[in-house]
Amino acid sequence: MKPHAIHTSNPLQADRIWLLLGGSIEPVRRTGEKRYSHELFSHPLRTNGRRDDVPAKLLSRLNQLLRMRAANDPWWVDR
């Protein structure tokens, strides 16, 4: 079973998915930016927190996390 790619323009939904996948979000002081960090990525991602859309780079990282999680799912190992 392949995970479905995420296509959303809702930043609240993207933030919620990022947190559910084990990431963390912290606001960058005085800039209005957000820093998305995850243990599987070596560099954090900085986005403009004032915009009402989801950057393409954040969507691609969310989809990478979903693909890695599906590839390492133990349910598929013995089948």
PDB file of N, CA, C and O in Angstrom:
ATOM      1  N   MET A   1       0.840  -1.179   0.000  1.00  0.00           N
ATOM      2  CA  MET A   1       0.000   0.000   0.000  1.00  0.00           C
ATOM      3  C   MET A   1       0.882   1.237   0.000  1.00  0.00           C
ATOM      4  O   MET A   1       1.727   1.411   0.878  1.00  0.00           O
ATOM      5  N   LYS A   2       0.679   2.082  -0.978  1.00  0.00           N
ATOM      6  CA  LYS A   2       1.468   3.303  -1.077  1.00  0.00           C
ATOM      7  C   LYS A   2       0.762   4.424  -0.327  1.00  0.00           C
ATOM      8  O   LYS A   2      -0.460   4.555  -0.408  1.00  0.00           O
ATOM      9  N   PRO A   3       1.524   5.233   0.401  1.00  0.00           N
ATOM     10  CA  PRO A   3       0.892   6.384   1.053  1.00  0.00           C
ATOM     11  C   PRO A   3       0.523   7.429   0.010  1.00  0.00           C
ATOM     12  O   PRO A   3       1.227   7.603  -0.984  1.00  0.00           O
ATOM     13  N   HIS A   4      -0.559   8.106   0.239  1.00  0.00           N
ATOM     14  CA  HIS A   4      -0.989   9.148  -0.674  1.00  0.00           C
ATOM     15  C   HIS A   4      -0.216  10.425  -0.386  1.00  0.00           C
ATOM     16  O   HIS A   4       0.008  10.781   0.771  1.00  0.00           O
ATOM     17  N   ALA A   5       0.183  11.101  -1.433  1.00  0.00           N
ATOM     18  CA  ALA A   5       0.911  12.356  -1.282  1.00  0.00           C
ATOM     19  C   ALA A   5      -0.018  13.418  -0.705  1.00  0.00           C
ATOM     20  O   ALA A   5      -1.222  13.425  -0.960  1.00  0.00           O
ATOM     21  N   ILE A   6       0.559  14.289   0.060  1.00  0.00           N
ATOM     22  CA  ILE A   6      -0.206  15.359   0.689  1.00  0.00           C
ATOM     23  C   ILE A   6      -0.188  16.573  -0.231  1.00  0.00           C
ATOM     24  O   ILE A   6       0.874  17.034  -0.649  1.00  0.00           O
ATOM     25  N   HIS A   7      -1.371  17.081  -0.540  1.00  0.00           N
ATOM     26  CA  HIS A   7      -1.528  18.307  -1.316  1.00  0.00           C
ATOM     27  C   HIS A   7      -2.475  19.193  -0.530  1.00  0.00           C
ATOM     28  O   HIS A   7      -3.692  19.023  -0.606  1.00  0.00           O
ATOM     29  N   THR A   8      -1.939  20.119   0.210  1.00  0.00           N
ATOM     30  CA  THR A   8      -2.790  21.004   1.008  1.00  0.00           C
ATOM     31  C   THR A   8      -2.268  22.427   0.920  1.00  0.00           C
ATOM     32  O   THR A   8      -1.068  22.656   0.772  1.00  0.00           O
ATOM     33  N   SER A   9      -3.169  23.360   1.011  1.00  0.00           N
ATOM     34  CA  SER A   9      -2.772  24.766   1.082  1.00  0.00           C
ATOM     35  C   SER A   9      -3.117  25.347   2.450  1.00  0.00           C
ATOM     36  O   SER A   9      -2.999  26.553   2.666  1.00  0.00           O
ATOM     37  N   ASN A  10      -3.543  24.487   3.367  1.00  0.00           N
ATOM     38  CA  ASN A  10      -3.912  24.914   4.700  1.00  0.00           C
ATOM     39  C   ASN A  10      -2.687  24.783   5.618  1.00  0.00           C
ATOM     40  O   ASN A  10      -2.256  23.666   5.906  1.00  0.00           O
ATOM     41  N   PRO A  11      -2.122  25.906   6.080  1.00  0.00           N
ATOM     42  CA  PRO A  11      -0.917  25.815   6.911  1.00  0.00           C
ATOM     43  C   PRO A  11      -1.158  25.141   8.263  1.00  0.00           C
ATOM     44  O   PRO A  11      -0.248  24.510   8.801  1.00  0.00           O
ATOM     45  N   LEU A  12      -2.366  25.262   8.824  1.00  0.00           N
ATOM     46  CA  LEU A  12      -2.643  24.608  10.105  1.00  0.00           C
ATOM     47  C   LEU A  12      -2.641  23.085   9.960  1.00  0.00           C
ATOM     48  O   LEU A  12      -2.160  22.369  10.839  1.00  0.00           O
ATOM     49  N   GLN A  13      -3.178  22.606   8.857  1.00  0.00           N
ATOM     50  CA  GLN A  13      -3.177  21.171   8.618  1.00  0.00           C
ATOM     51  C   GLN A  13      -1.758  20.658   8.378  1.00  0.00           C
ATOM     52  O   GLN A  13      -1.399  19.586   8.868  1.00  0.00           O
ATOM     53  N   ALA A  14      -0.956  21.402   7.638  1.00  0.00           N
ATOM     54  CA  ALA A  14       0.435  21.008   7.399  1.00  0.00           C
ATOM     55  C   ALA A  14       1.222  20.982   8.710  1.00  0.00           C
ATOM     56  O   ALA A  14       2.018  20.071   8.937  1.00  0.00           O
ATOM     57  N   ASP A  15       1.003  21.978   9.574  1.00  0.00           N
ATOM     58  CA  ASP A  15       1.685  21.996  10.876  1.00  0.00           C
ATOM     59  C   ASP A  15       1.280  20.795  11.722  1.00  0.00           C
ATOM     60  O   ASP A  15       2.121  20.182  12.380  1.00  0.00           O
ATOM     61  N   ARG A  16       0.002  20.462  11.706  1.00  0.00           N
ATOM     62  CA  ARG A  16      -0.485  19.332  12.494  1.00  0.00           C
ATOM     63  C   ARG A  16       0.137  18.013  12.003  1.00  0.00           C
ATOM     64  O   ARG A  16       0.532  17.172  12.811  1.00  0.00           O
ATOM     65  N   ILE A  17       0.219  17.841  10.694  1.00  0.00           N
ATOM     66  CA  ILE A  17       0.817  16.627  10.137  1.00  0.00           C
ATOM     67  C   ILE A  17       2.297  16.564  10.497  1.00  0.00           C
ATOM     68  O   ILE A  17       2.803  15.499  10.849  1.00  0.00           O
ATOM     69  N   TRP A  18       2.998  17.696  10.413  1.00  0.00           N
ATOM     70  CA  TRP A  18       4.427  17.743  10.751  1.00  0.00           C
ATOM     71  C   TRP A  18       4.648  17.296  12.204  1.00  0.00           C
ATOM     72  O   TRP A  18       5.560  16.520  12.491  1.00  0.00           O
ATOM     73  N   LEU A  19       3.820  17.787  13.097  1.00  0.00           N
ATOM     74  CA  LEU A  19       3.958  17.420  14.510  1.00  0.00           C
ATOM     75  C   LEU A  19       3.609  15.948  14.742  1.00  0.00           C
ATOM     76  O   LEU A  19       4.247  15.286  15.561  1.00  0.00           O
ATOM     77  N   LEU A  20       2.609  15.434  14.035  1.00  0.00           N
ATOM     78  CA  LEU A  20       2.244  14.025  14.184  1.00  0.00           C
ATOM     79  C   LEU A  20       3.343  13.090  13.669  1.00  0.00           C
ATOM     80  O   LEU A  20       3.471  11.962  14.143  1.00  0.00           O
ATOM     81  N   LEU A  21       4.125  13.554  12.713  1.00  0.00           N
ATOM     82  CA  LEU A  21       5.209  12.739  12.171  1.00  0.00           C
ATOM     83  C   LEU A  21       6.502  12.876  12.972  1.00  0.00           C
ATOM     84  O   LEU A  21       7.540  12.354  12.567  1.00  0.00           O
ATOM     85  N   GLY A  22       6.446  13.570  14.100  1.00  0.00           N
ATOM     86  CA  GLY A  22       7.601  13.628  14.996  1.00  0.00           C
ATOM     87  C   GLY A  22       8.463  14.857  14.861  1.00  0.00           C
ATOM     88  O   GLY A  22       9.542  14.908  15.452  1.00  0.00           O
ATOM     89  N   GLY A  23       8.041  15.833  14.122  1.00  0.00           N
ATOM     90  CA  GLY A  23       8.823  17.051  13.957  1.00  0.00           C
ATOM     91  C   GLY A  23       8.514  18.064  15.045  1.00  0.00           C
ATOM     92  O   GLY A  23       7.639  17.855  15.885  1.00  0.00           O
ATOM     93  N   SER A  24       9.242  19.153  15.011  1.00  0.00           N
ATOM     94  CA  SER A  24       8.969  20.245  15.951  1.00  0.00           C
ATOM     95  C   SER A  24       8.960  21.561  15.176  1.00  0.00           C
ATOM     96  O   SER A  24       9.639  21.716  14.161  1.00  0.00           O
ATOM     97  N   ILE A  25       8.175  22.494  15.684  1.00  0.00           N
ATOM     98  CA  ILE A  25       8.035  23.811  15.062  1.00  0.00           C
ATOM     99  C   ILE A  25       8.329  24.860  16.122  1.00  0.00           C
ATOM    100  O   ILE A  25       7.777  24.823  17.222  1.00  0.00           O
ATOM    101  N   GLU A  26       9.198  25.787  15.779  1.00  0.00           N
ATOM    102  CA  GLU A  26       9.466  26.875  16.715  1.00  0.00           C
ATOM    103  C   GLU A  26       9.455  28.197  15.955  1.00  0.00           C
ATOM    104  O   GLU A  26       9.970  28.282  14.841  1.00  0.00           O
ATOM    105  N   PRO A  27       8.872  29.218  16.554  1.00  0.00           N
ATOM    106  CA  PRO A  27       8.862  30.525  15.884  1.00  0.00           C
ATOM    107  C   PRO A  27      10.233  31.187  15.984  1.00  0.00           C
ATOM    108  O   PRO A  27      10.903  31.101  17.012  1.00  0.00           O
ATOM    109  N   VAL A  28      10.635  31.842  14.912  1.00  0.00           N
ATOM    110  CA  VAL A  28      11.885  32.603  14.907  1.00  0.00           C
ATOM    111  C   VAL A  28      11.544  34.008  15.374  1.00  0.00           C
ATOM    112  O   VAL A  28      10.670  34.663  14.806  1.00  0.00           O
ATOM    113  N   ARG A  29      12.225  34.465  16.397  1.00  0.00           N
ATOM    114  CA  ARG A  29      11.878  35.746  17.011  1.00  0.00           C
ATOM    115  C   ARG A  29      12.042  36.917  16.061  1.00  0.00           C
ATOM    116  O   ARG A  29      13.022  37.015  15.322  1.00  0.00           O
ATOM    117  N   ARG A  30      11.055  37.801  16.101  1.00  0.00           N
ATOM    118  CA  ARG A  30      11.060  39.098  15.424  1.00  0.00           C
ATOM    119  C   ARG A  30      11.083  39.021  13.897  1.00  0.00           C
ATOM    120  O   ARG A  30      11.276  40.043  13.238  1.00  0.00           O
ATOM    121  N   THR A  31      10.893  37.846  13.328  1.00  0.00           N
ATOM    122  CA  THR A  31      10.924  37.749  11.870  1.00  0.00           C
ATOM    123  C   THR A  31       9.607  37.264  11.285  1.00  0.00           C
ATOM    124  O   THR A  31       9.358  37.450  10.094  1.00  0.00           O
ATOM    125  N   GLY A  32       8.761  36.647  12.101  1.00  0.00           N
ATOM    126  CA  GLY A  32       7.522  36.090  11.588  1.00  0.00           C
ATOM    127  C   GLY A  32       7.719  34.768  10.897  1.00  0.00           C
ATOM    128  O   GLY A  32       6.802  34.269  10.245  1.00  0.00           O
ATOM    129  N   GLU A  33       8.898  34.188  11.022  1.00  0.00           N
ATOM    130  CA  GLU A  33       9.187  32.915  10.380  1.00  0.00           C
ATOM    131  C   GLU A  33       8.978  31.762  11.346  1.00  0.00           C
ATOM    132  O   GLU A  33       8.920  31.955  12.560  1.00  0.00           O
ATOM    133  N   LYS A  34       8.866  30.567  10.795  1.00  0.00           N
ATOM    134  CA  LYS A  34       8.782  29.340  11.580  1.00  0.00           C
ATOM    135  C   LYS A  34       9.939  28.443  11.180  1.00  0.00           C
ATOM    136  O   LYS A  34      10.325  28.403  10.012  1.00  0.00           O
ATOM    137  N   ARG A  35      10.493  27.725  12.148  1.00  0.00           N
ATOM    138  CA  ARG A  35      11.571  26.779  11.882  1.00  0.00           C
ATOM    139  C   ARG A  35      11.039  25.368  12.113  1.00  0.00           C
ATOM    140  O   ARG A  35      10.631  25.015  13.219  1.00  0.00           O
ATOM    141  N   TYR A  36      11.051  24.578  11.058  1.00  0.00           N
ATOM    142  CA  TYR A  36      10.600  23.188  11.117  1.00  0.00           C
ATOM    143  C   TYR A  36      11.837  22.306  11.213  1.00  0.00           C
ATOM    144  O   TYR A  36      12.702  22.343  10.338  1.00  0.00           O
ATOM    145  N   SER A  37      11.921  21.516  12.272  1.00  0.00           N
ATOM    146  CA  SER A  37      13.064  20.621  12.423  1.00  0.00           C
ATOM    147  C   SER A  37      12.569  19.207  12.684  1.00  0.00           C
ATOM    148  O   SER A  37      11.511  18.994  13.276  1.00  0.00           O
ATOM    149  N   HIS A  38      13.359  18.256  12.230  1.00  0.00           N
ATOM    150  CA  HIS A  38      13.053  16.843  12.402  1.00  0.00           C
ATOM    151  C   HIS A  38      14.376  16.112  12.497  1.00  0.00           C
ATOM    152  O   HIS A  38      15.362  16.521  11.884  1.00  0.00           O
ATOM    153  N   GLU A  39      14.402  15.042  13.258  1.00  0.00           N
ATOM    154  CA  GLU A  39      15.657  14.320  13.477  1.00  0.00           C
ATOM    155  C   GLU A  39      16.173  13.631  12.216  1.00  0.00           C
ATOM    156  O   GLU A  39      17.363  13.325  12.139  1.00  0.00           O
ATOM    157  N   LEU A  40      15.327  13.380  11.236  1.00  0.00           N
ATOM    158  CA  LEU A  40      15.757  12.706  10.014  1.00  0.00           C
ATOM    159  C   LEU A  40      16.366  13.653   8.984  1.00  0.00           C
ATOM    160  O   LEU A  40      16.964  13.197   8.010  1.00  0.00           O
ATOM    161  N   PHE A  41      16.225  14.953   9.182  1.00  0.00           N
ATOM    162  CA  PHE A  41      16.790  15.933   8.264  1.00  0.00           C
ATOM    163  C   PHE A  41      17.926  16.674   8.953  1.00  0.00           C
ATOM    164  O   PHE A  41      17.828  17.036  10.125  1.00  0.00           O
ATOM    165  N   SER A  42      19.007  16.894   8.210  1.00  0.00           N
ATOM    166  CA  SER A  42      20.175  17.526   8.824  1.00  0.00           C
ATOM    167  C   SER A  42      20.000  19.034   8.992  1.00  0.00           C
ATOM    168  O   SER A  42      20.588  19.618   9.903  1.00  0.00           O
ATOM    169  N   HIS A  43      19.213  19.670   8.143  1.00  0.00           N
ATOM    170  CA  HIS A  43      19.024  21.120   8.221  1.00  0.00           C
ATOM    171  C   HIS A  43      17.551  21.436   8.472  1.00  0.00           C
ATOM    172  O   HIS A  43      16.671  20.834   7.857  1.00  0.00           O
ATOM    173  N   PRO A  44      17.283  22.380   9.377  1.00  0.00           N
ATOM    174  CA  PRO A  44      15.885  22.780   9.577  1.00  0.00           C
ATOM    175  C   PRO A  44      15.386  23.597   8.388  1.00  0.00           C
ATOM    176  O   PRO A  44      16.165  24.150   7.612  1.00  0.00           O
ATOM    177  N   LEU A  45      14.092  23.651   8.277  1.00  0.00           N
ATOM    178  CA  LEU A  45      13.451  24.391   7.194  1.00  0.00           C
ATOM    179  C   LEU A  45      12.839  25.653   7.780  1.00  0.00           C
ATOM    180  O   LEU A  45      12.110  25.586   8.770  1.00  0.00           O
ATOM    181  N   ARG A  46      13.130  26.810   7.176  1.00  0.00           N
ATOM    182  CA  ARG A  46      12.552  28.071   7.641  1.00  0.00           C
ATOM    183  C   ARG A  46      11.548  28.555   6.621  1.00  0.00           C
ATOM    184  O   ARG A  46      11.838  28.629   5.427  1.00  0.00           O
ATOM    185  N   THR A  47      10.356  28.886   7.106  1.00  0.00           N
ATOM    186  CA  THR A  47       9.312  29.385   6.214  1.00  0.00           C
ATOM    187  C   THR A  47       8.729  30.672   6.787  1.00  0.00           C
ATOM    188  O   THR A  47       8.890  30.973   7.970  1.00  0.00           O
ATOM    189  N   ASN A  48       8.058  31.414   5.934  1.00  0.00           N
ATOM    190  CA  ASN A  48       7.398  32.640   6.348  1.00  0.00           C
ATOM    191  C   ASN A  48       6.095  32.266   7.049  1.00  0.00           C
ATOM    192  O   ASN A  48       5.196  31.704   6.424  1.00  0.00           O
ATOM    193  N   GLY A  49       5.987  32.569   8.330  1.00  0.00           N
ATOM    194  CA  GLY A  49       4.804  32.229   9.100  1.00  0.00           C
ATOM    195  C   GLY A  49       3.626  33.149   8.866  1.00  0.00           C
ATOM    196  O   GLY A  49       2.521  32.857   9.323  1.00  0.00           O
ATOM    197  N   ARG A  50       3.831  34.245   8.171  1.00  0.00           N
ATOM    198  CA  ARG A  50       2.746  35.193   7.930  1.00  0.00           C
ATOM    199  C   ARG A  50       1.930  34.862   6.684  1.00  0.00           C
ATOM    200  O   ARG A  50       0.844  35.410   6.492  1.00  0.00           O
ATOM    201  N   ARG A  51       2.437  33.981   5.847  1.00  0.00           N
ATOM    202  CA  ARG A  51       1.724  33.650   4.608  1.00  0.00           C
ATOM    203  C   ARG A  51       0.613  32.651   4.888  1.00  0.00           C
ATOM    204  O   ARG A  51       0.660  31.900   5.862  1.00  0.00           O
ATOM    205  N   ASP A  52      -0.381  32.659   4.019  1.00  0.00           N
ATOM    206  CA  ASP A  52      -1.538  31.790   4.197  1.00  0.00           C
ATOM    207  C   ASP A  52      -1.488  30.554   3.302  1.00  0.00           C
ATOM    208  O   ASP A  52      -2.526  29.955   3.021  1.00  0.00           O
ATOM    209  N   ASP A  53      -0.306  30.171   2.857  1.00  0.00           N
ATOM    210  CA  ASP A  53      -0.183  28.967   2.045  1.00  0.00           C
ATOM    211  C   ASP A  53       0.911  28.080   2.624  1.00  0.00           C
ATOM    212  O   ASP A  53       1.560  28.436   3.608  1.00  0.00           O
ATOM    213  N   VAL A  54       1.107  26.935   2.009  1.00  0.00           N
ATOM    214  CA  VAL A  54       2.123  25.986   2.461  1.00  0.00           C
ATOM    215  C   VAL A  54       3.226  25.962   1.410  1.00  0.00           C
ATOM    216  O   VAL A  54       2.945  25.701   0.240  1.00  0.00           O
ATOM    217  N   PRO A  55       4.479  26.227   1.795  1.00  0.00           N
ATOM    218  CA  PRO A  55       5.572  26.204   0.813  1.00  0.00           C
ATOM    219  C   PRO A  55       5.778  24.807   0.227  1.00  0.00           C
ATOM    220  O   PRO A  55       5.539  23.798   0.890  1.00  0.00           O
ATOM    221  N   ALA A  56       6.218  24.770  -1.010  1.00  0.00           N
ATOM    222  CA  ALA A  56       6.441  23.503  -1.701  1.00  0.00           C
ATOM    223  C   ALA A  56       7.512  22.665  -0.998  1.00  0.00           C
ATOM    224  O   ALA A  56       7.423  21.437  -0.981  1.00  0.00           O
ATOM    225  N   LYS A  57       8.504  23.307  -0.430  1.00  0.00           N
ATOM    226  CA  LYS A  57       9.569  22.566   0.260  1.00  0.00           C
ATOM    227  C   LYS A  57       9.025  21.834   1.489  1.00  0.00           C
ATOM    228  O   LYS A  57       9.440  20.713   1.779  1.00  0.00           O
ATOM    229  N   LEU A  58       8.105  22.462   2.202  1.00  0.00           N
ATOM    230  CA  LEU A  58       7.499  21.804   3.359  1.00  0.00           C
ATOM    231  C   LEU A  58       6.649  20.619   2.915  1.00  0.00           C
ATOM    232  O   LEU A  58       6.680  19.564   3.548  1.00  0.00           O
ATOM    233  N   LEU A  59       5.893  20.783   1.839  1.00  0.00           N
ATOM    234  CA  LEU A  59       5.104  19.662   1.328  1.00  0.00           C
ATOM    235  C   LEU A  59       5.986  18.498   0.885  1.00  0.00           C
ATOM    236  O   LEU A  59       5.649  17.337   1.115  1.00  0.00           O
ATOM    237  N   SER A  60       7.115  18.808   0.249  1.00  0.00           N
ATOM    238  CA  SER A  60       7.992  17.728  -0.187  1.00  0.00           C
ATOM    239  C   SER A  60       8.618  17.002   1.003  1.00  0.00           C
ATOM    240  O   SER A  60       8.799  15.785   0.961  1.00  0.00           O
ATOM    241  N   ARG A  61       8.949  17.741   2.064  1.00  0.00           N
ATOM    242  CA  ARG A  61       9.486  17.063   3.253  1.00  0.00           C
ATOM    243  C   ARG A  61       8.425  16.227   3.959  1.00  0.00           C
ATOM    244  O   ARG A  61       8.730  15.151   4.474  1.00  0.00           O
ATOM    245  N   LEU A  62       7.193  16.703   3.990  1.00  0.00           N
ATOM    246  CA  LEU A  62       6.110  15.904   4.570  1.00  0.00           C
ATOM    247  C   LEU A  62       5.928  14.606   3.788  1.00  0.00           C
ATOM    248  O   LEU A  62       5.770  13.536   4.376  1.00  0.00           O
ATOM    249  N   ASN A  63       5.950  14.706   2.476  1.00  0.00           N
ATOM    250  CA  ASN A  63       5.791  13.511   1.656  1.00  0.00           C
ATOM    251  C   ASN A  63       6.988  12.573   1.780  1.00  0.00           C
ATOM    252  O   ASN A  63       6.816  11.356   1.720  1.00  0.00           O
ATOM    253  N   GLN A  64       8.195  13.107   1.952  1.00  0.00           N
ATOM    254  CA  GLN A  64       9.369  12.264   2.196  1.00  0.00           C
ATOM    255  C   GLN A  64       9.207  11.492   3.493  1.00  0.00           C
ATOM    256  O   GLN A  64       9.504  10.298   3.552  1.00  0.00           O
ATOM    257  N   LEU A  65       8.739  12.169   4.532  1.00  0.00           N
ATOM    258  CA  LEU A  65       8.535  11.495   5.810  1.00  0.00           C
ATOM    259  C   LEU A  65       7.495  10.389   5.698  1.00  0.00           C
ATOM    260  O   LEU A  65       7.667   9.317   6.277  1.00  0.00           O
ATOM    261  N   LEU A  66       6.427  10.636   4.967  1.00  0.00           N
ATOM    262  CA  LEU A  66       5.407   9.612   4.786  1.00  0.00           C
ATOM    263  C   LEU A  66       5.943   8.408   4.014  1.00  0.00           C
ATOM    264  O   LEU A  66       5.630   7.266   4.348  1.00  0.00           O
ATOM    265  N   ARG A  67       6.750   8.662   2.981  1.00  0.00           N
ATOM    266  CA  ARG A  67       7.319   7.556   2.215  1.00  0.00           C
ATOM    267  C   ARG A  67       8.292   6.741   3.055  1.00  0.00           C
ATOM    268  O   ARG A  67       8.289   5.512   2.984  1.00  0.00           O
ATOM    269  N   MET A  68       9.128   7.412   3.853  1.00  0.00           N
ATOM    270  CA  MET A  68      10.075   6.690   4.710  1.00  0.00           C
ATOM    271  C   MET A  68       9.342   5.872   5.762  1.00  0.00           C
ATOM    272  O   MET A  68       9.738   4.750   6.079  1.00  0.00           O
ATOM    273  N   ARG A  69       8.277   6.439   6.295  1.00  0.00           N
ATOM    274  CA  ARG A  69       7.510   5.740   7.315  1.00  0.00           C
ATOM    275  C   ARG A  69       6.820   4.512   6.728  1.00  0.00           C
ATOM    276  O   ARG A  69       6.756   3.470   7.381  1.00  0.00           O
ATOM    277  N   ALA A  70       6.307   4.620   5.519  1.00  0.00           N
ATOM    278  CA  ALA A  70       5.654   3.486   4.876  1.00  0.00           C
ATOM    279  C   ALA A  70       6.674   2.415   4.494  1.00  0.00           C
ATOM    280  O   ALA A  70       6.370   1.224   4.557  1.00  0.00           O
ATOM    281  N   ALA A  71       7.882   2.827   4.100  1.00  0.00           N
ATOM    282  CA  ALA A  71       8.906   1.861   3.713  1.00  0.00           C
ATOM    283  C   ALA A  71       9.415   1.077   4.912  1.00  0.00           C
ATOM    284  O   ALA A  71       9.840  -0.068   4.760  1.00  0.00           O
ATOM    285  N   ASN A  72       9.381   1.665   6.092  1.00  0.00           N
ATOM    286  CA  ASN A  72       9.878   1.004   7.296  1.00  0.00           C
ATOM    287  C   ASN A  72       8.776   0.410   8.153  1.00  0.00           C
ATOM    288  O   ASN A  72       9.014   0.066   9.311  1.00  0.00           O
ATOM    289  N   ASP A  73       7.592   0.286   7.614  1.00  0.00           N
ATOM    290  CA  ASP A  73       6.454  -0.234   8.369  1.00  0.00           C
ATOM    291  C   ASP A  73       6.632  -1.744   8.578  1.00  0.00           C
ATOM    292  O   ASP A  73       6.719  -2.483   7.597  1.00  0.00           O
ATOM    293  N   PRO A  74       6.690  -2.219   9.824  1.00  0.00           N
ATOM    294  CA  PRO A  74       6.920  -3.651  10.060  1.00  0.00           C
ATOM    295  C   PRO A  74       5.742  -4.527   9.637  1.00  0.00           C
ATOM    296  O   PRO A  74       5.905  -5.741   9.514  1.00  0.00           O
ATOM    297  N   TRP A  75       4.574  -3.955   9.413  1.00  0.00           N
ATOM    298  CA  TRP A  75       3.435  -4.739   8.998  1.00  0.00           C
ATOM    299  C   TRP A  75       3.672  -5.390   7.635  1.00  0.00           C
ATOM    300  O   TRP A  75       3.140  -6.466   7.363  1.00  0.00           O
ATOM    301  N   TRP A  76       4.456  -4.752   6.789  1.00  0.00           N
ATOM    302  CA  TRP A  76       4.704  -5.261   5.430  1.00  0.00           C
ATOM    303  C   TRP A  76       5.894  -6.207   5.357  1.00  0.00           C
ATOM    304  O   TRP A  76       6.108  -6.815   4.308  1.00  0.00           O
ATOM    305  N   VAL A  77       6.670  -6.360   6.408  1.00  0.00           N
ATOM    306  CA  VAL A  77       7.885  -7.164   6.356  1.00  0.00           C
ATOM    307  C   VAL A  77       7.573  -8.652   6.205  1.00  0.00           C
ATOM    308  O   VAL A  77       8.203  -9.326   5.390  1.00  0.00           O
ATOM    309  N   ASP A  78       6.641  -9.166   6.952  1.00  0.00           N
ATOM    310  CA  ASP A  78       6.362 -10.608   6.946  1.00  0.00           C
ATOM    311  C   ASP A  78       5.329 -11.005   5.901  1.00  0.00           C
ATOM    312  O   ASP A  78       4.953 -12.177   5.859  1.00  0.00           O
ATOM    313  N   ARG A  79       4.874 -10.143   5.098  1.00  0.00           N
ATOM    314  CA  ARG A  79       3.801 -10.469   4.142  1.00  0.00           C
ATOM    315  C   ARG A  79       4.339 -10.684   2.770  1.00  0.00           C
ATOM    316  O   ARG A  79       3.577 -10.965   1.845  1.00  0.00           O
TER     317      ARG A  79
END
